[in-house]
Amino acid sequence: MSTPLQASRTTAIVRATDLTKRYGAGDTAVVALDGVSIDFRAGELTAIMGPSGSGKSTLMHCVAGLDTPDAGAVWIDDVDLTTLDDRRLTELRRDRIGFVFQAFNLLPVLTAEENITLPLTIAGAPIDRAWIDQLIGTFGLGDRRDHRPSELSGGQQQRVAVARALASRPTVIFADEPTGNLDSKSSDEVLRLLRRAVDEFDQTVVMVTHDPYSASFADRLVVLKDGRIVHDGPAGGSDDVHARLRDLG
């Protein structure tokens, strides 16, 4: 018999069907997504990889509601994003999606704790202090909660950004090259925290990366090429990811 956690990992909470996205027109048009269909399951870390121009960032932006596909549909928690007006789409992103970007996007005038709780403050939502304290402790920020971003290292700033993404207990976290601005030690710390978010908090994480080592922290590896999915399977170790990318050319 499956456990509740195991059962949750068979449930698709983000679904995309037949996504098409083109940039430009005529002979110069670039097809960024060419009929892509994909599900992202609850309680799973998925790495999306592919060469430059493969469509990996475009796919993330479309499923996260940051960009609109030319055709196809996206559902998050069974809500069809294509049916939402700008206000409702903004609310969905605020309430159900966490974002982690290569740039930390912290407000310089706020403390680490204030940056973590900022989305809840903006939404006028109640702040679960026990949950925030747990995040601060888990992310090793207990002695940095009153520090402003300029007083934090790059790795500490990105830990604040990940904690902020988790603060509202979102349906899914989208991480776009989250270690791109970090040294190897800080990168490792952030990747391990994303892994813990999945394993300990049953969080769903979708991460775009170019780095096989980062992808090795994932449960699942999705590879795009020329706007199409060319591989979708277990991530394995960094050597496995290297081999998969090499085999795909």
DRENDO-1510 file (C-alpha; in Angstrom, 1 decimal, always signed):
<recs>
REC; n; res; u; v; w
REC; 1; MET; +0.0; +0.0; +0.0 .
REC; 2; SER; +1.4; +3.4; -0.9 .
REC; 3; THR; +1.9; +6.1; +1.7 .
REC; 4; PRO; +0.2; +9.5; +1.3 .
REC; 5; LEU; +3.6; +11.0; +0.3 .
REC; 6; GLN; +4.1; +8.3; -2.3 .
REC; 7; ALA; +0.5; +8.8; -3.6 .
REC; 8; SER; +1.1; +12.6; -3.9 .
REC; 9; ARG; +4.0; +12.0; -6.1 .
REC; 10; THR; +1.8; +10.4; -8.8 .
REC; 11; THR; -0.5; +13.5; -8.8 .
REC; 12; ALA; +0.0; +16.1; -11.6 .
REC; 13; ILE; -0.5; +19.5; -10.0 .
REC; 14; VAL; +0.9; +21.4; -13.1 .
REC; 15; ARG; -0.2; +20.4; -16.5 .
REC; 16; ALA; +0.6; +21.8; -19.9 .
REC; 17; THR; -0.8; +20.6; -23.2 .
REC; 18; ASP; +0.3; +21.4; -26.8 .
REC; 19; LEU; +2.2; +24.5; -25.9 .
REC; 20; THR; +3.4; +26.5; -28.8 .
REC; 21; LYS; +5.3; +29.7; -28.7 .
REC; 22; ARG; +6.9; +31.7; -31.5 .
REC; 23; TYR; +9.0; +34.8; -31.5 .
REC; 24; GLY; +9.1; +37.0; -34.6 .
REC; 25; ALA; +7.3; +36.5; -37.9 .
REC; 26; GLY; +7.9; +35.2; -41.4 .
REC; 27; ASP; +11.3; +33.7; -42.3 .
REC; 28; THR; +12.9; +35.1; -39.2 .
REC; 29; ALA; +10.3; +33.5; -36.8 .
REC; 30; VAL; +11.8; +31.3; -34.1 .
REC; 31; VAL; +9.7; +28.4; -32.7 .
REC; 32; ALA; +10.6; +28.3; -29.0 .
REC; 33; LEU; +8.0; +25.7; -28.1 .
REC; 34; ASP; +6.6; +23.2; -30.6 .
REC; 35; GLY; +3.6; +21.5; -29.2 .
REC; 36; VAL; +5.0; +20.6; -25.8 .
REC; 37; SER; +2.8; +18.6; -23.4 .
REC; 38; ILE; +4.1; +17.9; -19.9 .
REC; 39; ASP; +2.9; +17.3; -16.3 .
REC; 40; PHE; +4.8; +18.1; -13.1 .
REC; 41; ARG; +4.0; +15.9; -10.2 .
REC; 42; ALA; +3.5; +16.9; -6.5 .
REC; 43; GLY; +6.4; +16.3; -4.2 .
REC; 44; GLU; +9.0; +16.0; -6.9 .
REC; 45; LEU; +12.0; +18.0; -8.1 .
REC; 46; THR; +12.2; +18.2; -11.8 .
REC; 47; ALA; +15.3; +19.6; -13.7 .
REC; 48; ILE; +14.8; +21.1; -17.2 .
REC; 49; MET; +17.8; +21.2; -19.4 .
REC; 50; GLY; +18.7; +21.8; -23.0 .
REC; 51; PRO; +21.1; +23.8; -25.2 .
REC; 52; SER; +20.7; +27.6; -25.5 .
REC; 53; GLY; +17.6; +28.3; -27.5 .
REC; 54; SER; +16.0; +24.9; -26.8 .
REC; 55; GLY; +12.9; +26.4; -25.2 .
REC; 56; LYS; +13.6; +25.5; -21.5 .
REC; 57; SER; +13.2; +29.0; -20.1 .
REC; 58; THR; +10.2; +29.7; -22.4 .
REC; 59; LEU; +8.5; +26.5; -21.1 .
REC; 60; MET; +9.0; +27.6; -17.5 .
REC; 61; HIS; +7.8; +31.1; -18.1 .
REC; 62; CYS; +4.6; +29.8; -19.9 .
REC; 63; VAL; +3.7; +27.2; -17.2 .
REC; 64; ALA; +4.4; +29.7; -14.4 .
REC; 65; GLY; +2.1; +32.3; -16.0 .
REC; 66; LEU; +4.9; +34.8; -16.7 .
REC; 67; ASP; +4.4; +34.5; -20.5 .
REC; 68; THR; +1.5; +33.5; -22.6 .
REC; 69; PRO; +1.8; +30.7; -25.2 .
REC; 70; ASP; +0.5; +31.2; -28.7 .
REC; 71; ALA; -1.5; +28.0; -28.4 .
REC; 72; GLY; -2.1; +25.3; -25.8 .
REC; 73; ALA; -3.2; +25.4; -22.2 .
REC; 74; VAL; -1.7; +25.3; -18.7 .
REC; 75; TRP; -3.4; +24.2; -15.5 .
REC; 76; ILE; -2.1; +24.8; -11.9 .
REC; 77; ASP; -4.2; +23.0; -9.3 .
REC; 78; ASP; -6.8; +22.5; -12.0 .
REC; 79; VAL; -7.1; +26.2; -12.7 .
REC; 80; ASP; -6.8; +27.0; -16.4 .
REC; 81; LEU; -4.4; +29.9; -16.7 .
REC; 82; THR; -5.7; +30.8; -20.1 .
REC; 83; THR; -9.1; +31.7; -18.6 .
REC; 84; LEU; -7.7; +34.2; -16.1 .
REC; 85; ASP; -7.5; +38.0; -16.5 .
REC; 86; ASP; -4.4; +39.9; -15.4 .
REC; 87; ARG; -5.7; +40.5; -11.9 .
REC; 88; ARG; -6.6; +36.8; -11.2 .
REC; 89; LEU; -3.4; +35.6; -12.8 .
REC; 90; THR; -1.4; +37.9; -10.6 .
REC; 91; GLU; -3.2; +36.6; -7.6 .
REC; 92; LEU; -2.6; +33.0; -8.6 .
REC; 93; ARG; +1.1; +33.6; -9.0 .
REC; 94; ARG; +1.2; +35.4; -5.6 .
REC; 95; ASP; -0.7; +32.7; -3.8 .
REC; 96; ARG; +0.2; +29.4; -5.4 .
REC; 97; ILE; +3.6; +29.9; -7.0 .
REC; 98; GLY; +7.0; +30.5; -5.5 .
REC; 99; PHE; +9.9; +31.9; -7.7 .
REC; 100; VAL; +13.6; +31.6; -7.3 .
REC; 101; PHE; +15.7; +33.4; -9.9 .
REC; 102; GLN; +19.4; +33.7; -10.7 .
REC; 103; ALA; +19.2; +37.3; -9.5 .
REC; 104; PHE; +18.2; +37.2; -5.8 .
REC; 105; ASN; +15.6; +40.0; -6.2 .
REC; 106; LEU; +15.7; +41.0; -2.6 .
REC; 107; LEU; +14.6; +44.5; -1.5 .
REC; 108; PRO; +17.7; +46.2; -0.1 .
REC; 109; VAL; +15.9; +48.2; +2.6 .
REC; 110; LEU; +14.3; +45.2; +4.2 .
REC; 111; THR; +15.8; +42.7; +6.6 .
REC; 112; ALA; +16.2; +39.0; +5.7 .
REC; 113; GLU; +13.1; +38.1; +7.6 .
REC; 114; GLU; +11.1; +41.0; +6.1 .
REC; 115; ASN; +12.1; +39.8; +2.6 .
REC; 116; ILE; +11.0; +36.3; +3.4 .
REC; 117; THR; +7.6; +37.5; +4.6 .
REC; 118; LEU; +7.2; +40.2; +1.9 .
REC; 119; PRO; +4.8; +38.2; -0.4 .
REC; 120; LEU; +2.5; +37.5; +2.6 .
REC; 121; THR; +2.7; +41.2; +3.6 .
REC; 122; ILE; +1.8; +42.4; +0.2 .
REC; 123; ALA; -1.1; +40.0; +0.0 .
REC; 124; GLY; -2.4; +41.0; +3.4 .
REC; 125; ALA; -2.2; +37.3; +4.4 .
REC; 126; PRO; -1.6; +36.1; +8.0 .
REC; 127; ILE; +2.0; +35.3; +8.7 .
REC; 128; ASP; +2.5; +31.9; +10.4 .
REC; 129; ARG; +5.4; +32.8; +12.7 .
REC; 130; ALA; +6.1; +29.2; +13.6 .
REC; 131; TRP; +6.5; +28.3; +9.9 .
REC; 132; ILE; +8.7; +31.4; +9.2 .
REC; 133; ASP; +10.9; +30.5; +12.2 .
REC; 134; GLN; +11.2; +26.9; +10.9 .
REC; 135; LEU; +12.3; +28.1; +7.5 .
REC; 136; ILE; +14.8; +30.6; +9.0 .
REC; 137; GLY; +16.2; +27.8; +11.2 .
REC; 138; THR; +16.2; +25.2; +8.4 .
REC; 139; PHE; +18.0; +27.6; +6.0 .
REC; 140; GLY; +20.6; +28.6; +8.6 .
REC; 141; LEU; +19.6; +32.2; +8.8 .
REC; 142; GLY; +18.9; +32.4; +12.5 .
REC; 143; ASP; +21.7; +34.9; +13.1 .
REC; 144; ARG; +21.0; +36.8; +9.9 .
REC; 145; ARG; +17.3; +37.4; +10.2 .
REC; 146; ASP; +17.8; +41.1; +11.0 .
REC; 147; HIS; +20.5; +41.7; +8.4 .
REC; 148; ARG; +19.9; +43.5; +5.2 .
REC; 149; PRO; +20.9; +42.0; +1.8 .
REC; 150; SER; +24.1; +44.1; +1.6 .
REC; 151; GLU; +25.2; +42.5; +4.8 .
REC; 152; LEU; +24.7; +38.9; +3.5 .
REC; 153; SER; +26.8; +36.8; +1.2 .
REC; 154; GLY; +25.5; +35.7; -2.2 .
REC; 155; GLY; +24.7; +32.3; -0.8 .
REC; 156; GLN; +22.8; +33.7; +2.1 .
REC; 157; GLN; +20.8; +36.0; -0.1 .
REC; 158; GLN; +19.8; +33.1; -2.3 .
REC; 159; ARG; +18.8; +31.1; +0.9 .
REC; 160; VAL; +16.6; +34.1; +1.8 .
REC; 161; ALA; +15.1; +34.0; -1.7 .
REC; 162; VAL; +14.3; +30.2; -1.4 .
REC; 163; ALA; +12.8; +30.7; +2.0 .
REC; 164; ARG; +10.7; +33.6; +0.6 .
REC; 165; ALA; +9.5; +31.2; -2.1 .
REC; 166; LEU; +8.4; +28.7; +0.5 .
REC; 167; ALA; +6.8; +31.2; +2.9 .
REC; 168; SER; +3.3; +31.0; +1.4 .
REC; 169; ARG; +3.4; +27.2; +1.1 .
REC; 170; PRO; +2.9; +27.4; -2.6 .
REC; 171; THR; +1.7; +24.7; -4.9 .
REC; 172; VAL; +4.9; +24.8; -6.9 .
REC; 173; ILE; +8.3; +26.6; -6.9 .
REC; 174; PHE; +9.9; +27.5; -10.2 .
REC; 175; ALA; +13.6; +28.0; -10.0 .
REC; 176; ASP; +15.4; +29.5; -13.0 .
REC; 177; GLU; +19.2; +28.9; -12.8 .
REC; 178; PRO; +19.1; +29.4; -9.1 .
REC; 179; THR; +22.8; +28.8; -8.6 .
REC; 180; GLY; +23.9; +30.8; -11.6 .
REC; 181; ASN; +25.4; +33.7; -9.5 .
REC; 182; LEU; +26.9; +31.5; -6.8 .
REC; 183; ASP; +30.3; +29.9; -6.1 .
REC; 184; SER; +30.4; +26.1; -5.9 .
REC; 185; LYS; +30.0; +25.9; -2.1 .
REC; 186; SER; +27.1; +28.3; -2.0 .
REC; 187; SER; +25.5; +26.5; -5.0 .
REC; 188; ASP; +25.8; +23.2; -3.2 .
REC; 189; GLU; +24.1; +24.7; -0.1 .
REC; 190; VAL; +21.2; +26.1; -2.2 .
REC; 191; LEU; +20.7; +22.8; -4.1 .
REC; 192; ARG; +20.6; +20.8; -0.9 .
REC; 193; LEU; +18.0; +23.2; +0.5 .
REC; 194; LEU; +15.8; +22.8; -2.6 .
REC; 195; ARG; +16.2; +19.0; -2.1 .
REC; 196; ARG; +15.2; +19.3; +1.5 .
REC; 197; ALA; +12.2; +21.4; +0.6 .
REC; 198; VAL; +11.0; +18.4; -1.5 .
REC; 199; ASP; +11.9; +15.7; +0.9 .
REC; 200; GLU; +10.9; +17.3; +4.2 .
REC; 201; PHE; +8.1; +19.8; +3.2 .
REC; 202; ASP; +6.7; +17.7; +0.2 .
REC; 203; GLN; +7.3; +20.8; -2.0 .
REC; 204; THR; +7.1; +20.6; -5.7 .
REC; 205; VAL; +10.1; +22.2; -7.5 .
REC; 206; VAL; +10.7; +22.8; -11.2 .
REC; 207; MET; +14.3; +24.0; -11.9 .
REC; 208; VAL; +15.8; +25.2; -15.2 .
REC; 209; THR; +19.6; +24.6; -15.2 .
REC; 210; HIS; +22.5; +24.2; -17.6 .
REC; 211; ASP; +24.6; +22.4; -14.9 .
REC; 212; PRO; +24.6; +18.5; -14.8 .
REC; 213; TYR; +25.6; +18.6; -11.1 .
REC; 214; SER; +22.6; +20.8; -10.3 .
REC; 215; ALA; +20.4; +18.4; -12.3 .
REC; 216; SER; +21.7; +15.4; -10.3 .
REC; 217; PHE; +19.8; +16.7; -7.3 .
REC; 218; ALA; +16.5; +16.2; -9.1 .
REC; 219; ASP; +14.2; +13.2; -9.2 .
REC; 220; ARG; +13.4; +13.7; -12.9 .
REC; 221; LEU; +15.3; +15.1; -15.9 .
REC; 222; VAL; +13.5; +16.7; -18.8 .
REC; 223; VAL; +15.6; +17.7; -21.8 .
REC; 224; LEU; +14.4; +20.1; -24.6 .
REC; 225; LYS; +15.9; +20.6; -28.0 .
REC; 226; ASP; +14.5; +22.8; -30.8 .
REC; 227; GLY; +11.3; +23.4; -28.7 .
REC; 228; ARG; +10.5; +19.8; -28.2 .
REC; 229; ILE; +11.0; +17.3; -25.3 .
REC; 230; VAL; +13.6; +14.8; -26.4 .
REC; 231; HIS; +14.1; +13.1; -23.0 .
REC; 232; ASP; +11.9; +12.6; -19.9 .
REC; 233; GLY; +13.1; +10.2; -17.2 .
REC; 234; PRO; +15.0; +9.8; -13.9 .
REC; 235; ALA; +17.8; +12.2; -13.4 .
REC; 236; GLY; +20.4; +9.9; -11.9 .
REC; 237; GLY; +23.8; +11.3; -11.0 .
REC; 238; SER; +25.8; +14.0; -12.7 .
REC; 239; ASP; +27.6; +11.4; -14.8 .
REC; 240; ASP; +24.3; +10.1; -16.0 .
REC; 241; VAL; +23.1; +13.6; -16.9 .
REC; 242; HIS; +26.4; +14.2; -18.8 .
REC; 243; ALA; +25.9; +11.0; -20.7 .
REC; 244; ARG; +22.3; +11.7; -21.5 .
REC; 245; LEU; +23.1; +15.2; -22.9 .
REC; 246; ARG; +26.1; +13.8; -24.8 .
REC; 247; ASP; +23.9; +11.0; -26.4 .
REC; 248; LEU; +21.3; +13.6; -27.4 .
REC; 249; GLY; +23.9; +15.6; -29.2 .
</recs>
